[in-house]
Amino acid sequence: MKRVCERCKQKPNMVSVSKMNNDIICVDCKTAEEVHPMYHAAMKAKHAACIAGDTNYPGLYAGKIYPF
C-alpha cells in the first residue's frame, strides 16, 4: 500500500515526516516546507526533543493544518 502525502494528496514514491508537525509528506512538499520562515526553529526543536528522549515530539505546529 502506497502512502499518500498528507498535504498535496499525491501518491509519491518516497515520503518523509514533516519537521513542522507529524504530517507524512512527499519530497515536493518537504522542499516547499524547507523555505518556511520557521523551518529551522522547528528542525532545532525536533532535534532537541529527540536528544532528550522524546521520539514522539509532535512539532511546533502540532495539530495545525498546513500552511502554518
A tleap script that builds the chain and sets N, CA, C and O, in Angstrom:
source leaprc.protein.ff14SB
mol = sequence {
  NMET LYS ARG VAL CYS GLU ARG CYS LYS GLN
  LYS PRO ASN MET VAL SER VAL SER LYS MET
  ASN ASN ASP ILE ILE CYS VAL ASP CYS LYS
  THR ALA GLU GLU VAL HIE PRO MET TYR HIE
  ALA ALA MET LYS ALA LYS HIE ALA ALA CYS
  ILE ALA GLY ASP THR ASN TYR PRO GLY LEU
  TYR ALA GLY LYS ILE TYR PRO CPHE
}
set mol.1.N position { 0.839 -1.186 0.000 }
set mol.1.CA position { 0.000 0.000 0.000 }
set mol.1.C position { 0.881 1.246 0.000 }
set mol.1.O position { 1.733 1.408 0.873 }
set mol.2.N position { 0.680 2.102 -0.954 }
set mol.2.CA position { 1.445 3.342 -1.001 }
set mol.2.C position { 0.813 4.377 -0.084 }
set mol.2.O position { -0.409 4.479 0.022 }
set mol.3.N position { 1.664 5.129 0.565 }
set mol.3.CA position { 1.193 6.252 1.377 }
set mol.3.C position { 0.778 7.391 0.471 }
set mol.3.O position { 1.182 7.470 -0.689 }
set mol.4.N position { -0.032 8.266 1.023 }
set mol.4.CA position { -0.449 9.477 0.330 }
set mol.4.C position { 0.101 10.663 1.102 }
set mol.4.O position { 0.034 10.696 2.331 }
set mol.5.N position { 0.643 11.634 0.386 }
set mol.5.CA position { 1.136 12.845 1.029 }
set mol.5.C position { -0.042 13.520 1.721 }
set mol.5.O position { -1.086 13.742 1.107 }
set mol.6.N position { 0.129 13.842 2.994 }
set mol.6.CA position { -0.956 14.434 3.761 }
set mol.6.C position { -1.207 15.896 3.408 }
set mol.6.O position { -2.177 16.485 3.885 }
set mol.7.N position { -0.360 16.484 2.594 }
set mol.7.CA position { -0.550 17.885 2.193 }
set mol.7.C position { -1.118 18.000 0.790 }
set mol.7.O position { -2.139 18.656 0.584 }
set mol.8.N position { -0.463 17.366 -0.179 }
set mol.8.CA position { -0.907 17.514 -1.564 }
set mol.8.C position { -1.767 16.348 -2.047 }
set mol.8.O position { -2.322 16.401 -3.144 }
set mol.9.N position { -1.878 15.305 -1.241 }
set mol.9.CA position { -2.725 14.132 -1.522 }
set mol.9.C position { -2.245 13.292 -2.704 }
set mol.9.O position { -2.996 12.463 -3.217 }
set mol.10.N position { -0.990 13.499 -3.145 }
set mol.10.CA position { -0.425 12.692 -4.222 }
set mol.10.C position { 0.135 11.392 -3.639 }
set mol.10.O position { 0.373 11.296 -2.435 }
set mol.11.N position { 0.341 10.402 -4.497 }
set mol.11.CA position { 0.942 9.136 -4.085 }
set mol.11.C position { 2.403 9.143 -4.533 }
set mol.11.O position { 2.707 8.765 -5.664 }
set mol.12.N position { 3.302 9.567 -3.655 }
set mol.12.CA position { 4.711 9.685 -4.027 }
set mol.12.C position { 5.454 8.354 -3.920 }
set mol.12.O position { 4.982 7.411 -3.285 }
set mol.13.N position { 6.623 8.299 -4.554 }
set mol.13.CA position { 7.492 7.134 -4.419 }
set mol.13.C position { 8.207 7.144 -3.078 }
set mol.13.O position { 8.485 6.088 -2.510 }
set mol.14.N position { 8.507 8.336 -2.571 }
set mol.14.CA position { 9.189 8.484 -1.283 }
set mol.14.C position { 8.419 9.472 -0.421 }
set mol.14.O position { 7.827 10.431 -0.917 }
set mol.15.N position { 8.443 9.213 0.883 }
set mol.15.CA position { 7.806 10.134 1.819 }
set mol.15.C position { 8.760 10.452 2.952 }
set mol.15.O position { 9.759 9.762 3.156 }
set mol.16.N position { 8.438 11.506 3.685 }
set mol.16.CA position { 9.230 11.948 4.819 }
set mol.16.C position { 8.263 12.461 5.874 }
set mol.16.O position { 7.097 12.725 5.580 }
set mol.17.N position { 8.746 12.600 7.092 }
set mol.17.CA position { 7.934 13.199 8.143 }
set mol.17.C position { 8.293 14.675 8.231 }
set mol.17.O position { 9.469 15.040 8.247 }
set mol.18.N position { 7.280 15.509 8.287 }
set mol.18.CA position { 7.479 16.951 8.393 }
set mol.18.C position { 8.249 17.298 9.660 }
set mol.18.O position { 8.129 16.610 10.674 }
set mol.19.N position { 9.034 18.357 9.601 }
set mol.19.CA position { 9.705 18.884 10.795 }
set mol.19.C position { 8.784 19.835 11.549 }
set mol.19.O position { 9.024 20.135 12.719 }
set mol.20.N position { 7.727 20.311 10.885 }
set mol.20.CA position { 6.816 21.281 11.473 }
set mol.20.C position { 5.732 20.619 12.332 }
set mol.20.O position { 5.324 21.160 13.360 }
set mol.21.N position { 5.275 19.448 11.895 }
set mol.21.CA position { 4.293 18.655 12.632 }
set mol.21.C position { 4.555 17.201 12.256 }
set mol.21.O position { 5.642 16.894 11.766 }
set mol.22.N position { 3.639 16.329 12.457 }
set mol.22.CA position { 3.886 14.923 12.137 }
set mol.22.C position { 3.248 14.475 10.833 }
set mol.22.O position { 2.978 13.286 10.664 }
set mol.23.N position { 2.998 15.395 9.904 }
set mol.23.CA position { 2.461 15.030 8.596 }
set mol.23.C position { 3.455 14.142 7.859 }
set mol.23.O position { 4.668 14.319 7.969 }
set mol.24.N position { 2.924 13.191 7.112 }
set mol.24.CA position { 3.726 12.390 6.192 }
set mol.24.C position { 3.649 13.126 4.859 }
set mol.24.O position { 2.570 13.277 4.287 }
set mol.25.N position { 4.803 13.585 4.367 }
set mol.25.CA position { 4.812 14.443 3.184 }
set mol.25.C position { 5.734 13.906 2.093 }
set mol.25.O position { 6.674 13.153 2.351 }
set mol.26.N position { 5.430 14.321 0.875 }
set mol.26.CA position { 6.249 13.927 -0.278 }
set mol.26.C position { 7.480 14.835 -0.375 }
set mol.26.O position { 7.605 15.815 0.360 }
set mol.27.N position { 8.364 14.495 -1.273 }
set mol.27.CA position { 9.598 15.258 -1.459 }
set mol.27.C position { 9.300 16.694 -1.896 }
set mol.27.O position { 9.963 17.625 -1.439 }
set mol.28.N position { 8.319 16.883 -2.769 }
set mol.28.CA position { 7.981 18.236 -3.219 }
set mol.28.C position { 7.476 19.087 -2.062 }
set mol.28.O position { 7.854 20.252 -1.946 }
set mol.29.N position { 6.631 18.525 -1.204 }
set mol.29.CA position { 6.117 19.273 -0.052 }
set mol.29.C position { 7.218 19.518 0.968 }
set mol.29.O position { 7.225 20.554 1.633 }
set mol.30.N position { 8.147 18.582 1.100 }
set mol.30.CA position { 9.279 18.779 2.007 }
set mol.30.C position { 10.150 19.931 1.506 }
set mol.30.O position { 10.596 20.758 2.302 }
set mol.31.N position { 10.391 19.992 0.216 }
set mol.31.CA position { 11.174 21.075 -0.364 }
set mol.31.C position { 10.487 22.421 -0.117 }
set mol.31.O position { 11.149 23.403 0.219 }
set mol.32.N position { 9.178 22.467 -0.280 }
set mol.32.CA position { 8.424 23.696 -0.023 }
set mol.32.C position { 8.482 24.066 1.457 }
set mol.32.O position { 8.577 25.245 1.799 }
set mol.33.N position { 8.426 23.066 2.333 }
set mol.33.CA position { 8.480 23.314 3.777 }
set mol.33.C position { 9.821 23.916 4.192 }
set mol.33.O position { 9.878 24.742 5.103 }
set mol.34.N position { 10.881 23.510 3.535 }
set mol.34.CA position { 12.229 23.958 3.903 }
set mol.34.C position { 12.441 25.462 3.727 }
set mol.34.O position { 13.396 26.008 4.280 }
set mol.35.N position { 11.587 26.139 2.983 }
set mol.35.CA position { 11.722 27.590 2.820 }
set mol.35.C position { 10.808 28.361 3.774 }
set mol.35.O position { 10.802 29.592 3.762 }
set mol.36.N position { 10.042 27.655 4.594 }
set mol.36.CA position { 9.170 28.307 5.578 }
set mol.36.C position { 10.043 29.063 6.577 }
set mol.36.O position { 11.084 28.542 6.979 }
set mol.37.N position { 9.659 30.277 6.995 }
set mol.37.CA position { 10.490 31.066 7.909 }
set mol.37.C position { 10.751 30.399 9.264 }
set mol.37.O position { 11.736 30.729 9.925 }
set mol.38.N position { 9.903 29.484 9.684 }
set mol.38.CA position { 10.082 28.823 10.979 }
set mol.38.C position { 10.685 27.421 10.849 }
set mol.38.O position { 10.787 26.694 11.838 }
set mol.39.N position { 11.084 27.042 9.631 }
set mol.39.CA position { 11.594 25.683 9.411 }
set mol.39.C position { 12.811 25.373 10.281 }
set mol.39.O position { 12.863 24.315 10.908 }
set mol.40.N position { 13.779 26.268 10.328 }
set mol.40.CA position { 14.998 25.986 11.088 }
set mol.40.C position { 14.713 25.905 12.591 }
set mol.40.O position { 15.310 25.085 13.288 }
set mol.41.N position { 13.819 26.738 13.088 }
set mol.41.CA position { 13.432 26.670 14.509 }
set mol.41.C position { 12.713 25.351 14.793 }
set mol.41.O position { 12.934 24.733 15.835 }
set mol.42.N position { 11.863 24.928 13.876 }
set mol.42.CA position { 11.148 23.667 14.048 }
set mol.42.C position { 12.111 22.485 14.007 }
set mol.42.O position { 11.971 21.536 14.779 }
set mol.43.N position { 13.087 22.547 13.106 }
set mol.43.CA position { 14.071 21.481 12.982 }
set mol.43.C position { 14.912 21.373 14.255 }
set mol.43.O position { 15.170 20.269 14.735 }
set mol.44.N position { 15.338 22.512 14.801 }
set mol.44.CA position { 16.125 22.512 16.040 }
set mol.44.C position { 15.310 21.991 17.219 }
set mol.44.O position { 15.827 21.244 18.050 }
set mol.45.N position { 14.037 22.382 17.297 }
set mol.45.CA position { 13.173 21.932 18.391 }
set mol.45.C position { 12.944 20.425 18.315 }
set mol.45.O position { 12.955 19.743 19.339 }
set mol.46.N position { 12.739 19.909 17.118 }
set mol.46.CA position { 12.525 18.463 16.948 }
set mol.46.C position { 13.794 17.698 17.311 }
set mol.46.O position { 13.723 16.650 17.952 }
set mol.47.N position { 14.946 18.213 16.909 }
set mol.47.CA position { 16.224 17.575 17.226 }
set mol.47.C position { 16.456 17.567 18.743 }
set mol.47.O position { 16.864 16.553 19.309 }
set mol.48.N position { 16.196 18.698 19.390 }
set mol.48.CA position { 16.374 18.783 20.842 }
set mol.48.C position { 15.447 17.807 21.573 }
set mol.48.O position { 15.843 17.191 22.562 }
set mol.49.N position { 14.231 17.672 21.088 }
set mol.49.CA position { 13.291 16.735 21.705 }
set mol.49.C position { 13.797 15.302 21.565 }
set mol.49.O position { 13.710 14.520 22.512 }
set mol.50.N position { 14.319 14.956 20.401 }
set mol.50.CA position { 14.857 13.598 20.186 }
set mol.50.C position { 16.051 13.338 21.088 }
set mol.50.O position { 16.166 12.256 21.662 }
set mol.51.N position { 16.934 14.308 21.221 }
set mol.51.CA position { 18.102 14.168 22.099 }
set mol.51.C position { 17.651 13.957 23.542 }
set mol.51.O position { 18.279 13.211 24.293 }
set mol.52.N position { 16.556 14.620 23.923 }
set mol.52.CA position { 16.021 14.499 25.279 }
set mol.52.C position { 15.227 13.212 25.477 }
set mol.52.O position { 14.754 12.935 26.579 }
set mol.53.N position { 15.079 12.422 24.406 }
set mol.53.CA position { 14.391 11.143 24.520 }
set mol.53.C position { 12.945 11.155 24.071 }
set mol.53.O position { 12.275 10.125 24.145 }
set mol.54.N position { 12.444 12.291 23.607 }
set mol.54.CA position { 11.063 12.383 23.149 }
set mol.54.C position { 11.006 12.063 21.660 }
set mol.54.O position { 11.096 12.958 20.819 }
set mol.55.N position { 10.858 10.792 21.345 }
set mol.55.CA position { 10.823 10.379 19.946 }
set mol.55.C position { 9.436 10.563 19.326 }
set mol.55.O position { 9.251 10.284 18.141 }
set mol.56.N position { 8.483 11.020 20.095 }
set mol.56.CA position { 7.130 11.285 19.582 }
set mol.56.C position { 6.803 12.773 19.605 }
set mol.56.O position { 5.634 13.150 19.687 }
set mol.57.N position { 7.819 13.614 19.533 }
set mol.57.CA position { 7.620 15.055 19.542 }
set mol.57.C position { 6.695 15.450 18.390 }
set mol.57.O position { 6.967 15.107 17.240 }
set mol.58.N position { 5.612 16.165 18.683 }
set mol.58.CA position { 4.626 16.465 17.635 }
set mol.58.C position { 4.971 17.650 16.737 }
set mol.58.O position { 4.309 17.852 15.719 }
set mol.59.N position { 5.986 18.433 17.082 }
set mol.59.CA position { 6.372 19.566 16.253 }
set mol.59.C position { 5.810 20.880 16.748 }
set mol.59.O position { 4.871 20.910 17.543 }
set mol.60.N position { 6.396 21.969 16.268 }
set mol.60.CA position { 5.964 23.309 16.670 }
set mol.60.C position { 4.516 23.590 16.261 }
set mol.60.O position { 3.831 24.376 16.914 }
set mol.61.N position { 4.055 22.960 15.198 }
set mol.61.CA position { 2.714 23.210 14.676 }
set mol.61.C position { 1.819 21.976 14.801 }
set mol.61.O position { 0.988 21.709 13.933 }
set mol.62.N position { 1.998 21.241 15.875 }
set mol.62.CA position { 1.204 20.028 16.108 }
set mol.62.C position { -0.282 20.349 16.072 }
set mol.62.O position { -0.738 21.313 16.688 }
set mol.63.N position { -1.021 19.540 15.351 }
set mol.63.CA position { -2.461 19.697 15.274 }
set mol.63.C position { -2.938 20.790 14.343 }
set mol.63.O position { -4.144 20.974 14.180 }
set mol.64.N position { -2.025 21.517 13.730 }
set mol.64.CA position { -2.415 22.593 12.815 }
set mol.64.C position { -2.298 22.103 11.374 }
set mol.64.O position { -1.443 21.278 11.052 }
set mol.65.N position { -3.152 22.614 10.536 }
set mol.65.CA position { -3.173 22.218 9.126 }
set mol.65.C position { -2.291 23.173 8.330 }
set mol.65.O position { -2.377 24.390 8.493 }
set mol.66.N position { -1.455 22.621 7.481 }
set mol.66.CA position { -0.572 23.406 6.632 }
set mol.66.C position { -1.392 24.201 5.633 }
set mol.66.O position { -2.375 23.648 5.141 }
set mol.67.N position { -1.093 25.413 5.291 }
set mol.67.CA position { 0.089 26.175 5.678 }
set mol.67.C position { -0.082 26.834 7.037 }
set mol.67.O position { -1.181 27.234 7.421 }
set mol.68.N position { 1.020 26.937 7.749 }
set mol.68.CA position { 1.015 27.484 9.105 }
set mol.68.C position { 1.160 28.971 9.059 }
set mol.68.O position { 1.179 29.622 10.103 }
savepdb mol mol.pdb
quit
